[in-house]
Amino acid sequence: MDDVGYGRTDRVAERVKREISDVFQRQINDPRLKDCVVSRVRMSGDMQVAWVLLSVWPEDIRPDVTKALEKASGFLRREVGRRMSLRHSPELRFEFDDGVTTLMGIDRLLEHADMGPAEDAKESEEDAKESEEEE
């Protein structure tokens, strides 16, 4: 019996993610794909299509990665089908995950953000400790 909210398509998606990640690490010889990280896989309801979200850094290599994925997609599909013993290997559609880019942008914003009163409070605490030591 399936858990509510975690059905067969979710389990297959997780397995596809693991298998593609393993193929990237162990079997793909194309250097353009070595730094790809499979961040998530979504399956269609009939499990005929798998949308594979990839994190690629730096972003400027995305066009090269796209070309390499076009070249390797047949091999990846056959390998996933073989490893999982599925009746039909899902069509793999690759998309780039912008989560890493978003996090980097947030990180840059936080680095340059004015933290306001928190810094003033820290300075006040240091001043108070110094005056206690002087007494």
N, CA, C and O atoms as a MOPAC input file, in Angstrom:
PM7 MOZYME 1SCF
protein

 N      0.83900 1    -1.16700 1     0.00000 1
 C      0.00000 1     0.00000 1     0.00000 1
 C      0.89700 1     1.24800 1     0.00000 1
 O      1.88900 1     1.29900 1     0.72700 1
 N      0.54800 1     2.24600 1    -0.81000 1
 C      1.34700 1     3.46400 1    -0.91600 1
 C      1.04400 1     4.41900 1     0.22300 1
 O     -0.08300 1     4.48400 1     0.71400 1
 N      2.07400 1     5.16500 1     0.63900 1
 C      1.87200 1     6.22400 1     1.60700 1
 C      1.14000 1     7.36900 1     0.93100 1
 O      1.33400 1     7.61300 1    -0.26000 1
 N      0.30800 1     8.06700 1     1.67200 1
 C     -0.40800 1     9.21400 1     1.12500 1
 C      0.62000 1    10.29400 1     0.79200 1
 O      1.46500 1    10.62800 1     1.62300 1
 N      0.54700 1    10.83900 1    -0.42000 1
 C      1.45900 1    11.90100 1    -0.82000 1
 C      2.79800 1    11.40100 1    -1.34700 1
 O      3.61800 1    12.20100 1    -1.79700 1
 N      3.02500 1    10.12700 1    -1.30000 1
 C      4.28900 1     9.59500 1    -1.80700 1
 C      3.97200 1     8.31800 1    -2.57100 1
 O      4.15600 1     7.20900 1    -2.07000 1
 N      3.49000 1     8.50100 1    -3.79300 1
 C      3.03400 1     7.38000 1    -4.59700 1
 C      4.13300 1     6.78500 1    -5.44900 1
 O      5.31700 1     7.08100 1    -5.28300 1
 N      3.70700 1     5.94500 1    -6.35900 1
 C      4.64800 1     5.23500 1    -7.21900 1
 C      5.46200 1     6.19300 1    -8.07500 1
 O      6.66400 1     5.98900 1    -8.25100 1
 N      4.82800 1     7.24100 1    -8.61500 1
 C      5.57400 1     8.17500 1    -9.45900 1
 C      6.68100 1     8.87300 1    -8.67600 1
 O      7.75600 1     9.13700 1    -9.21500 1
 N      6.41900 1     9.17300 1    -7.40400 1
 C      7.45600 1     9.80100 1    -6.56900 1
 C      8.62000 1     8.83700 1    -6.32300 1
 O      9.78400 1     9.23400 1    -6.36000 1
 N      8.29300 1     7.58000 1    -6.07500 1
 C      9.34800 1     6.58400 1    -5.84900 1
 C     10.17100 1     6.37000 1    -7.11400 1
 O     11.39700 1     6.27400 1    -7.04900 1
 N      9.50300 1     6.29400 1    -8.26800 1
 C     10.21000 1     6.11000 1    -9.53300 1
 C     11.07300 1     7.33800 1    -9.82300 1
 O     12.20700 1     7.20500 1   -10.28300 1
 N     10.54200 1     8.53100 1    -9.55500 1
 C     11.30900 1     9.76000 1    -9.77600 1
 C     12.58500 1     9.76200 1    -8.93000 1
 O     13.65200 1    10.13400 1    -9.41800 1
 N     12.47800 1     9.35700 1    -7.69200 1
 C     13.65700 1     9.31400 1    -6.80900 1
 C     14.67900 1     8.30300 1    -7.32400 1
 O     15.88400 1     8.55100 1    -7.28000 1
 N     14.19900 1     7.18400 1    -7.80300 1
 C     15.09900 1     6.15500 1    -8.33600 1
 C     15.77100 1     6.62400 1    -9.63000 1
 O     16.95900 1     6.37800 1    -9.83500 1
 N     15.01300 1     7.30100 1   -10.50500 1
 C     15.58000 1     7.85100 1   -11.73400 1
 C     16.67600 1     8.85400 1   -11.37600 1
 O     17.73900 1     8.87500 1   -11.99700 1
 N     16.40900 1     9.67400 1   -10.38300 1
 C     17.41400 1    10.65900 1    -9.93300 1
 C     18.69800 1     9.95400 1    -9.50500 1
 O     19.78900 1    10.35300 1    -9.91300 1
 N     18.57800 1     8.92200 1    -8.69300 1
 C     19.77300 1     8.18900 1    -8.22700 1
 C     20.53100 1     7.55600 1    -9.39000 1
 O     21.75900 1     7.61800 1    -9.44600 1
 N     19.79700 1     6.95100 1   -10.31400 1
 C     20.44600 1     6.25800 1   -11.42600 1
 C     21.15200 1     7.24400 1   -12.36400 1
 O     22.28400 1     6.99500 1   -12.77800 1
 N     20.49800 1     8.35100 1   -12.69900 1
 C     21.14400 1     9.33500 1   -13.57700 1
 C     22.36700 1     9.92900 1   -12.89100 1
 O     23.40000 1    10.12100 1   -13.53200 1
 N     22.26600 1    10.21800 1   -11.61000 1
 C     23.41400 1    10.74500 1   -10.85900 1
 C     24.58400 1     9.76600 1   -10.91200 1
 O     25.73300 1    10.16200 1   -11.10800 1
 N     24.27600 1     8.49200 1   -10.73700 1
 C     25.31900 1     7.46900 1   -10.77400 1
 C     25.95400 1     7.37300 1   -12.16300 1
 O     27.17300 1     7.24700 1   -12.28100 1
 N     25.13800 1     7.43100 1   -13.20200 1
 C     25.66800 1     7.37400 1   -14.57200 1
 C     26.56900 1     8.58200 1   -14.82900 1
 O     27.63600 1     8.43600 1   -15.42600 1
 N     26.15600 1     9.77200 1   -14.38600 1
 C     26.99200 1    10.96800 1   -14.55000 1
 C     28.35500 1    10.77500 1   -13.87700 1
 O     29.38300 1    11.15800 1   -14.43600 1
 N     28.36300 1    10.18800 1   -12.69500 1
 C     29.60300 1    10.02900 1   -11.94500 1
 C     30.48600 1     8.90900 1   -12.47500 1
 O     31.71000 1     9.04400 1   -12.48600 1
 N     29.89100 1     7.80700 1   -12.91500 1
 C     30.68000 1     6.62100 1   -13.21700 1
 C     30.85300 1     6.29800 1   -14.69400 1
 O     31.86100 1     5.70000 1   -15.07300 1
 N     29.89600 1     6.67700 1   -15.53900 1
 C     29.93900 1     6.18800 1   -16.90400 1
 C     30.07500 1     7.25400 1   -17.98800 1
 O     30.51100 1     6.95500 1   -19.09900 1
 N     29.71500 1     8.46000 1   -17.68100 1
 C     29.79000 1     9.51700 1   -18.69100 1
 C     31.23500 1    10.00000 1   -18.78600 1
 O     31.83600 1    10.38700 1   -17.78400 1
 N     31.77900 1     9.97500 1   -19.98700 1
 C     33.15600 1    10.41100 1   -20.19600 1
 C     33.25600 1    11.84900 1   -20.67800 1
 O     34.35500 1    12.39200 1   -20.78700 1
 N     32.12500 1    12.46600 1   -20.96700 1
 C     32.11400 1    13.83300 1   -21.46900 1
 C     32.39600 1    14.79700 1   -20.31300 1
 O     31.61900 1    14.85400 1   -19.36000 1
 N     33.49000 1    15.55000 1   -20.38200 1
 C     33.83600 1    16.45400 1   -19.27300 1
 C     32.80200 1    17.55600 1   -19.05100 1
 O     32.74900 1    18.13800 1   -17.96700 1
 N     31.98500 1    17.85100 1   -20.05400 1
 C     30.95900 1    18.88600 1   -19.89700 1
 C     29.86100 1    18.45600 1   -18.92900 1
 O     29.14100 1    19.30100 1   -18.39700 1
 N     29.72700 1    17.15200 1   -18.69500 1
 C     28.66600 1    16.65000 1   -17.82700 1
 C     29.16400 1    16.20600 1   -16.45800 1
 O     28.36300 1    15.81500 1   -15.60800 1
 N     30.45600 1    16.25900 1   -16.23500 1
 C     31.01200 1    15.77400 1   -14.96400 1
 C     30.56400 1    16.60400 1   -13.76700 1
 O     30.43400 1    16.07600 1   -12.66200 1
 N     30.32500 1    17.91100 1   -13.97600 1
 C     29.95500 1    18.78200 1   -12.86100 1
 C     28.45700 1    19.00300 1   -12.74200 1
 O     28.02000 1    19.88100 1   -11.99800 1
 N     27.66600 1    18.22300 1   -13.46400 1
 C     26.20900 1    18.32300 1   -13.36400 1
 C     25.73700 1    17.60000 1   -12.10800 1
 O     26.19200 1    16.49900 1   -11.79700 1
 N     24.82700 1    18.23400 1   -11.40100 1
 C     24.23300 1    17.61900 1   -10.22300 1
 C     22.73200 1    17.53100 1   -10.46400 1
 O     22.08200 1    18.53100 1   -10.77000 1
 N     22.19400 1    16.33600 1   -10.32300 1
 C     20.75700 1    16.14700 1   -10.49100 1
 C     20.09500 1    16.60100 1    -9.19800 1
 O     20.24300 1    15.96200 1    -8.15700 1
 N     19.36600 1    17.70700 1    -9.27000 1
 C     18.76400 1    18.23700 1    -8.05600 1
 C     17.36600 1    17.67000 1    -7.80200 1
 O     16.93700 1    17.54700 1    -6.65500 1
 N     16.65700 1    17.32500 1    -8.89000 1
 C     15.30800 1    16.79700 1    -8.70100 1
 C     14.82200 1    16.15500 1    -9.98700 1
 O     15.26300 1    16.52100 1   -11.07600 1
 N     13.91700 1    15.20300 1    -9.86300 1
 C     13.27000 1    14.58600 1   -11.02500 1
 C     11.77100 1    14.57500 1   -10.75700 1
 O     11.32400 1    14.20000 1    -9.67300 1
 N     11.00800 1    14.98900 1   -11.75400 1
 C      9.54500 1    14.91600 1   -11.69900 1
 C      9.08200 1    13.96900 1   -12.79400 1
 O      9.58800 1    14.01800 1   -13.91500 1
 N      8.12900 1    13.11100 1   -12.47700 1
 C      7.60100 1    12.15500 1   -13.44400 1
 C      6.20000 1    12.56800 1   -13.85000 1
 O      5.43800 1    13.11000 1   -13.05000 1
 N      5.87000 1    12.29900 1   -15.11900 1
 C      4.49000 1    12.47800 1   -15.56000 1
 C      3.65000 1    11.38600 1   -14.90200 1
 O      4.18400 1    10.37600 1   -14.44200 1
 N      2.34100 1    11.59000 1   -14.86000 1
 C      1.45100 1    10.63300 1   -14.21100 1
 C      1.52500 1     9.24400 1   -14.81600 1
 O      1.39800 1     8.24600 1   -14.10600 1
 N      1.73300 1     9.17000 1   -16.15000 1
 C      1.83100 1     7.86400 1   -16.80300 1
 C      3.26500 1     7.33800 1   -16.83900 1
 O      3.52400 1     6.27500 1   -17.40400 1
 N      4.18900 1     8.07300 1   -16.24200 1
 C      5.61700 1     7.72500 1   -16.12300 1
 C      6.30800 1     7.55400 1   -17.47200 1
 O      7.29600 1     6.82900 1   -17.58300 1
 N      5.78700 1     8.21900 1   -18.48600 1
 C      6.41500 1     8.17700 1   -19.79900 1
 C      7.46400 1     9.28000 1   -19.96600 1
 O      8.32400 1     9.19100 1   -20.84200 1
 N      7.39300 1    10.32500 1   -19.12100 1
 C      8.31200 1    11.46100 1   -19.22600 1
 C      8.88300 1    11.76600 1   -17.84500 1
 O      8.16200 1    11.79600 1   -16.84800 1
 N     10.19400 1    11.99200 1   -17.81200 1
 C     10.86800 1    12.40600 1   -16.58300 1
 C     11.53800 1    13.74700 1   -16.84500 1
 O     12.38900 1    13.86400 1   -17.72700 1
 N     11.14900 1    14.76000 1   -16.07200 1
 C     11.80400 1    16.06100 1   -16.15800 1
 C     12.93700 1    16.05300 1   -15.14200 1
 O     12.70900 1    15.92500 1   -13.93900 1
 N     14.15100 1    16.19200 1   -15.64000 1
 C     15.34900 1    16.11100 1   -14.80700 1
 C     15.88700 1    17.52300 1   -14.61100 1
 O     16.29500 1    18.17300 1   -15.57300 1
 N     15.88700 1    17.99800 1   -13.36400 1
 C     16.39800 1    19.32200 1   -13.06400 1
 C     17.86100 1    19.20800 1   -12.66700 1
 O     18.21400 1    18.47000 1   -11.74700 1
 N     18.70000 1    19.94600 1   -13.37100 1
 C     20.14300 1    19.89700 1   -13.15200 1
 C     20.65700 1    21.21100 1   -12.59300 1
 O     20.24600 1    22.29000 1   -13.02100 1
 N     21.55700 1    21.10600 1   -11.63400 1
 C     22.28100 1    22.27700 1   -11.14700 1
 C     23.63500 1    22.27500 1   -11.82800 1
 O     24.37400 1    21.29100 1   -11.78200 1
 N     23.94400 1    23.39200 1   -12.45800 1
 C     25.21100 1    23.52600 1   -13.17700 1
 C     25.83300 1    24.84500 1   -12.77100 1
 O     25.19700 1    25.89700 1   -12.84500 1
 N     27.07300 1    24.78000 1   -12.34400 1
 C     27.78400 1    25.99400 1   -11.95500 1
 C     29.15700 1    25.96000 1   -12.55400 1
 O     29.81300 1    24.92400 1   -12.44300 1
 N     29.64000 1    26.97700 1   -13.16600 1
 C     29.03900 1    28.28500 1   -13.41100 1
 C     28.01300 1    28.22200 1   -14.52400 1
 O     28.03200 1    27.31800 1   -15.35900 1
 N     27.11200 1    29.20000 1   -14.52300 1
 C     26.00300 1    29.21300 1   -15.47700 1
 C     26.45700 1    29.35200 1   -16.92300 1
 O     25.75600 1    28.91100 1   -17.83400 1
 N     27.59900 1    29.94700 1   -17.14500 1
 C     28.02600 1    30.20000 1   -18.52700 1
 C     28.35800 1    28.92500 1   -19.29900 1
 O     28.55200 1    28.98400 1   -20.51300 1
 N     28.42700 1    27.77700 1   -18.62900 1
 C     28.67800 1    26.51500 1   -19.34200 1
 C     27.38500 1    25.81000 1   -19.74500 1
 O     27.43100 1    24.72700 1   -20.32900 1
 N     26.24200 1    26.40400 1   -19.44300 1
 C     24.96000 1    25.76700 1   -19.75500 1
 C     24.80100 1    25.42200 1   -21.24000 1
 O     24.31500 1    24.33300 1   -21.54500 1
 N     25.18600 1    26.29700 1   -22.17900 1
 C     25.04700 1    25.90700 1   -23.59200 1
 C     25.86100 1    24.65100 1   -23.94500 1
 O     25.39600 1    23.81100 1   -24.71600 1
 N     27.05500 1    24.52500 1   -23.39200 1
 C     27.86700 1    23.33200 1   -23.63200 1
 C     27.22000 1    22.09800 1   -23.01100 1
 O     27.22100 1    21.02000 1   -23.60600 1
 N     26.67300 1    22.26300 1   -21.82200 1
 C     26.00300 1    21.15300 1   -21.13900 1
 C     24.78400 1    20.71200 1   -21.94400 1
 O     24.51700 1    19.51600 1   -22.06200 1
 N     24.04400 1    21.67200 1   -22.49800 1
 C     22.86700 1    21.34300 1   -23.31300 1
 C     23.26200 1    20.49800 1   -24.51800 1
 O     22.59700 1    19.51300 1   -24.83600 1
 N     24.33800 1    20.88300 1   -25.18200 1
 C     24.81600 1    20.11100 1   -26.34200 1
 C     25.22800 1    18.70500 1   -25.92800 1
 O     24.91400 1    17.73400 1   -26.61600 1
 N     25.92800 1    18.59600 1   -24.80700 1
 C     26.37300 1    17.28400 1   -24.33300 1
 C     25.18400 1    16.41300 1   -23.94700 1
 O     25.20300 1    15.20600 1   -24.18900 1
 N     24.14700 1    17.00700 1   -23.34700 1
 C     22.95600 1    16.24400 1   -22.96700 1
 C     22.20600 1    15.74700 1   -24.19800 1
 O     21.68600 1    14.63000 1   -24.20400 1
 N     22.15000 1    16.57300 1   -25.23600 1
 C     21.50700 1    16.13000 1   -26.47700 1
 C     22.21800 1    14.91600 1   -27.04800 1
 O     21.58500 1    13.98800 1   -27.55200 1
 N     23.53200 1    14.93400 1   -26.96200 1
 C     24.33000 1    13.82400 1   -27.48300 1
 C     24.16700 1    12.56100 1   -26.62500 1
 O     24.14000 1    11.45000 1   -27.15400 1
 N     24.05900 1    12.73100 1   -25.31400 1
 C     24.04300 1    11.58500 1   -24.38800 1
 C     22.63900 1    11.13100 1   -23.99900 1
 O     22.50700 1    10.13600 1   -23.28800 1
 N     21.59700 1    11.81400 1   -24.43300 1
 C     20.25800 1    11.52100 1   -23.92600 1
 C     19.79800 1    10.08900 1   -24.25000 1
 O     19.16900 1     9.44500 1   -23.41000 1
 N     20.10000 1     9.59100 1   -25.44200 1
 C     19.71100 1     8.21800 1   -25.78300 1
 C     20.39500 1     7.20800 1   -24.87900 1
 O     19.75500 1     6.27700 1   -24.38800 1
 N     21.68300 1     7.38400 1   -24.65600 1
 C     22.42200 1     6.49600 1   -23.76700 1
 C     21.84800 1     6.55300 1   -22.35200 1
 O     21.65500 1     5.51700 1   -21.71500 1
 N     21.57500 1     7.77000 1   -21.86000 1
 C     21.04000 1     7.91900 1   -20.50600 1
 C     19.67600 1     7.23200 1   -20.38300 1
 O     19.40300 1     6.56400 1   -19.38500 1
 N     18.83300 1     7.39400 1   -21.38500 1
 C     17.50800 1     6.77300 1   -21.33900 1
 C     17.61600 1     5.25200 1   -21.33400 1
 O     16.94000 1     4.58500 1   -20.55100 1
 N     18.45600 1     4.70400 1   -22.19900 1
 C     18.64500 1     3.24200 1   -22.22500 1
 C     19.20300 1     2.74200 1   -20.89600 1
 O     18.76600 1     1.71500 1   -20.37600 1
 N     20.16300 1     3.47000 1   -20.35700 1
 C     20.80400 1     3.03800 1   -19.11200 1
 C     19.82200 1     3.06400 1   -17.94100 1
 O     19.80800 1     2.14400 1   -17.12300 1
 N     19.01200 1     4.10000 1   -17.85500 1
 C     18.00000 1     4.17600 1   -16.79300 1
 C     17.00900 1     3.01700 1   -16.93600 1
 O     16.67900 1     2.36200 1   -15.94700 1
 N     16.53300 1     2.76200 1   -18.15300 1
 C     15.59900 1     1.66200 1   -18.37800 1
 C     16.19900 1     0.32000 1   -18.03200 1
 O     15.53400 1    -0.52800 1   -17.43700 1
 N     17.46300 1     0.11700 1   -18.40300 1
 C     18.13500 1    -1.15700 1   -18.11600 1
 C     18.29800 1    -1.35900 1   -16.61700 1
 O     18.02100 1    -2.44000 1   -16.09800 1
 N     18.74700 1    -0.32300 1   -15.92600 1
 C     19.00100 1    -0.44200 1   -14.49200 1
 C     17.73000 1    -0.62600 1   -13.67700 1
 O     17.74100 1    -1.29900 1   -12.64600 1
 N     16.63300 1    -0.02900 1   -14.13800 1
 C     15.40300 1    -0.06500 1   -13.35100 1
 C     14.43200 1    -1.15200 1   -13.80500 1
 O     13.40600 1    -1.36500 1   -13.15900 1
 N     14.73300 1    -1.83400 1   -14.88900 1
 C     13.87700 1    -2.89500 1   -15.41900 1
 C     12.43800 1    -2.41900 1   -15.61700 1
 O     11.48300 1    -3.11400 1   -15.26900 1
 N     12.30700 1    -1.22700 1   -16.18000 1
 C     10.97500 1    -0.70100 1   -16.47400 1
 C     10.49800 1    -1.23200 1   -17.81800 1
 O     11.30300 1    -1.49200 1   -18.71300 1
 N      9.19600 1    -1.39000 1   -17.95300 1
 C      8.63300 1    -1.82800 1   -19.22100 1
 C      8.93700 1    -0.79600 1   -20.31300 1
 O      9.30600 1    -1.15100 1   -21.43300 1
 N      8.77600 1     0.48400 1   -19.96900 1
 C      9.07700 1     1.57700 1   -20.89500 1
 C     10.01900 1     2.54200 1   -20.21000 1
 O      9.72700 1     3.02900 1   -19.11800 1
 N     11.14300 1     2.82300 1   -20.84100 1
 C     12.06600 1     3.82300 1   -20.29600 1
 C     11.45200 1     5.19800 1   -20.50600 1
 O     10.99400 1     5.50600 1   -21.60600 1
 N     11.43400 1     6.02900 1   -19.47200 1
 C     10.83000 1     7.35100 1   -19.64000 1
 C     11.68900 1     8.23600 1   -20.54300 1
 O     12.91500 1     8.13300 1   -20.55800 1
 N     11.02000 1     9.10200 1   -21.28700 1
 C     11.72600 1    10.12400 1   -22.05800 1
 C     12.31600 1    11.09900 1   -21.05500 1
 O     11.62100 1    11.55400 1   -20.14700 1
 N     13.58300 1    11.41900 1   -21.20800 1
 C     14.25700 1    12.32500 1   -20.28200 1
 C     14.27900 1    13.73100 1   -20.87200 1
 O     14.80800 1    13.95500 1   -21.96100 1
 N     13.70100 1    14.66300 1   -20.14000 1
 C     13.71900 1    16.06900 1   -20.54600 1
 C     14.50600 1    16.83700 1   -19.50300 1
 O     14.14800 1    16.86700 1   -18.32600 1
 N     15.57300 1    17.45100 1   -19.95100 1
 C     16.47900 1    18.12500 1   -19.02800 1
 C     16.16700 1    19.61100 1   -18.94800 1
 O     15.92900 1    20.27600 1   -19.95600 1
 N     16.17500 1    20.11000 1   -17.71900 1
 C     15.97200 1    21.52300 1   -17.44600 1
 C     17.02100 1    21.95100 1   -16.43200 1
 O     17.53400 1    21.13400 1   -15.66600 1
 N     17.33000 1    23.23500 1   -16.43700 1
 C     18.29300 1    23.74300 1   -15.46400 1
 C     17.55800 1    24.26200 1   -14.23900 1
 O     16.54800 1    24.95900 1   -14.34300 1
 N     18.08200 1    23.90900 1   -13.09100 1
 C     17.52800 1    24.33100 1   -11.81200 1
 C     18.17400 1    25.65700 1   -11.43800 1
 O     19.39300 1    25.73700 1   -11.28900 1
 N     17.37100 1    26.68300 1   -11.28800 1
 C     17.90300 1    28.00700 1   -10.95700 1
 C     18.04200 1    28.22200 1    -9.45900 1
 O     18.33900 1    29.33600 1    -9.02700 1
 N     17.83900 1    27.20100 1    -8.66800 1
 C     17.94400 1    27.32700 1    -7.21700 1
 C     19.31100 1    27.77900 1    -6.75200 1
 O     19.41100 1    28.60400 1    -5.84400 1
 N     20.36800 1    27.25600 1    -7.35700 1
 C     21.72500 1    27.63400 1    -6.96500 1
 C     21.96700 1    29.10500 1    -7.26900 1
 O     22.54600 1    29.82700 1    -6.45700 1
 N     21.52400 1    29.54500 1    -8.43800 1
 C     21.69000 1    30.94000 1    -8.82300 1
 C     20.94100 1    31.85000 1    -7.85800 1
 O     21.45400 1    32.89100 1    -7.44700 1
 N     19.73400 1    31.45200 1    -7.50400 1
 C     18.94000 1    32.24300 1    -6.56300 1
 C     19.64300 1    32.33500 1    -5.21100 1
 O     19.70400 1    33.40900 1    -4.61200 1
 N     20.17200 1    31.21300 1    -4.73300 1
 C     20.87400 1    31.21700 1    -3.44700 1
 C     22.12300 1    32.08800 1    -3.48800 1
 O     22.42500 1    32.78900 1    -2.52200 1
 N     22.85200 1    32.04800 1    -4.60500 1
 C     24.04800 1    32.88300 1    -4.73200 1
 C     23.65800 1    34.36300 1    -4.70800 1
 O     24.35100 1    35.17800 1    -4.09800 1
 N     22.56100 1    34.70900 1    -5.36400 1
 C     22.08500 1    36.08700 1    -5.35900 1
 C     21.68800 1    36.53800 1    -3.96800 1
 O     22.00400 1    37.65500 1    -3.55800 1
 N     20.99400 1    35.67300 1    -3.23800 1
 C     20.59500 1    35.99100 1    -1.86500 1
 C     21.83900 1    36.16300 1    -0.99500 1
 O     21.90200 1    37.07400 1    -0.16900 1
 N     22.81800 1    35.29600 1    -1.18100 1
 C     24.05600 1    35.38000 1    -0.40800 1
 C     24.75900 1    36.71800 1    -0.65600 1
 O     25.23000 1    37.36600 1     0.27800 1
 N     24.82400 1    37.12300 1    -1.94100 1
 C     25.45000 1    38.41300 1    -2.25900 1
 C     24.68600 1    39.56900 1    -1.62100 1
 O     25.29100 1    40.51000 1    -1.10800 1
 N     23.35000 1    39.49600 1    -1.65300 1
 C     22.55000 1    40.55000 1    -1.03400 1
 C     22.79800 1    40.63000 1     0.46900 1
 O     22.91200 1    41.71800 1     1.03400 1
 N     22.87900 1    39.47100 1     1.10400 1
 C     23.10600 1    39.45600 1     2.54800 1
 C     24.48900 1    39.98800 1     2.91600 1
 O     24.65600 1    40.62800 1     3.95400 1
 N     25.46900 1    39.72400 1     2.07200 1
 C     26.81200 1    40.22500 1     2.33500 1
 C     26.85300 1    41.74900 1     2.33100 1
 O     27.60100 1    42.35900 1     3.09500 1
 N     26.04700 1    42.35800 1     1.46700 1
 C     26.07400 1    43.81300 1     1.31700 1
 C     24.93100 1    44.50200 1     2.04500 1
 O     24.77900 1    45.72000 1     1.95200 1
 N     24.13100 1    43.73600 1     2.76600 1
 C     22.97700 1    44.31800 1     3.44700 1
 C     23.42100 1    45.09100 1     4.68300 1
 O     24.37600 1    44.71300 1     5.36200 1
 N     22.72100 1    46.15700 1     4.95500 1
 C     22.94700 1    46.92800 1     6.17300 1
 C     22.17400 1    46.23600 1     7.28300 1
 O     20.94500 1    46.17900 1     7.25200 1
 N     22.88800 1    45.71900 1     8.24700 1
 C     22.24500 1    44.95600 1     9.30300 1
 C     21.63100 1    45.85900 1    10.37500 1
 O     20.95000 1    45.36800 1    11.27600 1
 N     21.85900 1    47.14100 1    10.29100 1
 C     21.20900 1    48.11300 1    11.15600 1
 C     21.48700 1    47.92300 1    12.62500 1
 O     22.64200 1    47.79000 1    13.03000 1
 N     20.43100 1    47.91000 1    13.43800 1
 C     20.57500 1    47.91000 1    14.89800 1
 C     21.35700 1    46.73200 1    15.46300 1
 O     21.93900 1    46.85300 1    16.54100 1
 N     21.39000 1    45.63000 1    14.79100 1
 C     22.11100 1    44.47400 1    15.32700 1
 C     23.58800 1    44.79600 1    15.49600 1
 O     24.19400 1    44.40600 1    16.49400 1
 N     24.18300 1    45.51100 1    14.52400 1
 C     25.58700 1    45.88100 1    14.65700 1
 C     25.77600 1    46.90300 1    15.76900 1
 O     26.75100 1    46.83600 1    16.51800 1
 N     24.83500 1    47.86200 1    15.87900 1
 C     24.91400 1    48.86600 1    16.93700 1
 C     24.81300 1    48.20800 1    18.30000 1
 O     25.50200 1    48.61100 1    19.23800 1
 N     23.95400 1    47.19200 1    18.42000 1
 C     23.78700 1    46.49500 1    19.69100 1
 C     25.07000 1    45.76200 1    20.06800 1
 O     25.44900 1    45.73800 1    21.23900 1
 N     25.73800 1    45.16500 1    19.08700 1
 C     26.97800 1    44.45300 1    19.35600 1
 C     28.05000 1    45.42300 1    19.83400 1
 O     28.79400 1    45.11800 1    20.76600 1
 N     28.13400 1    46.60700 1    19.18900 1
 C     29.10600 1    47.61300 1    19.61200 1
 C     28.79500 1    48.10300 1    21.01700 1
 O     29.71000 1    48.34200 1    21.80500 1
 N     27.49600 1    48.25700 1    21.34400 1
 C     27.10100 1    48.70300 1    22.67800 1
 C     27.51000 1    47.68600 1    23.73100 1
 O     27.96000 1    48.06100 1    24.81400 1
 N     27.35500 1    46.37900 1    23.41900 1
 C     27.76600 1    45.33600 1    24.35100 1
 C     29.26900 1    45.38000 1    24.58400 1
 O     29.72600 1    45.22600 1    25.71700 1
 N     30.04400 1    45.58900 1    23.51500 1
 C     31.49500 1    45.66700 1    23.64700 1
 C     31.89700 1    46.87500 1    24.47900 1
 O     32.80400 1    46.78500 1    25.30600 1
 N     31.22200 1    48.01600 1    24.26700 1
 C     31.50700 1    49.22000 1    25.05500 1
 C     31.19200 1    48.98700 1    26.52500 1
 O     31.93100 1    49.44100 1    27.39900 1
 N     30.09600 1    48.28000 1    26.80200 1
 C     29.71000 1    48.01000 1    28.17800 1
 C     30.73100 1    47.10100 1    28.85000 1
 O     31.06000 1    47.30600 1    30.01900 1
 N     31.23700 1    46.10500 1    28.13600 1
 C     32.25000 1    45.21500 1    28.71000 1
 C     33.52800 1    45.98100 1    29.01000 1
 O     34.14900 1    45.75900 1    30.04900 1
 N     33.93300 1    46.88400 1    28.11500 1
 C     35.13900 1    47.67200 1    28.32100 1
 C     35.01600 1    48.56600 1    29.53600 1
 O     35.96300 1    48.69800 1    30.31200 1
 N     33.84400 1    49.18700 1    29.70900 1
 C     33.67200 1    50.08500 1    30.87200 1
 C     33.61400 1    49.28200 1    32.16500 1
 O     34.03600 1    49.77900 1    33.20900 1
 N     33.09300 1    48.03500 1    32.12200 1
 C     33.09900 1    47.18600 1    33.31000 1
 C     34.52200 1    46.81200 1    33.69400 1
 O     34.87100 1    46.78500 1    34.87400 1
 N     35.34800 1    46.52100 1    32.67600 1
 C     36.73900 1    46.16200 1    32.93700 1
 C     37.51800 1    47.33500 1    33.49800 1
 O     38.42800 1    47.13800 1    34.30300 1
 N     37.18200 1    48.55500 1    33.09300 1
 C     37.88900 1    49.75000 1    33.57600 1
 C     37.57900 1    50.00900 1    35.03100 1
 O     38.42000 1    50.53900 1    35.75700 1
 N     36.36900 1    49.64000 1    35.48000 1
 C     35.96800 1    49.89900 1    36.86500 1
 C     36.62700 1    48.96500 1    37.77000 1
 O     36.41500 1    49.02600 1    38.98100 1

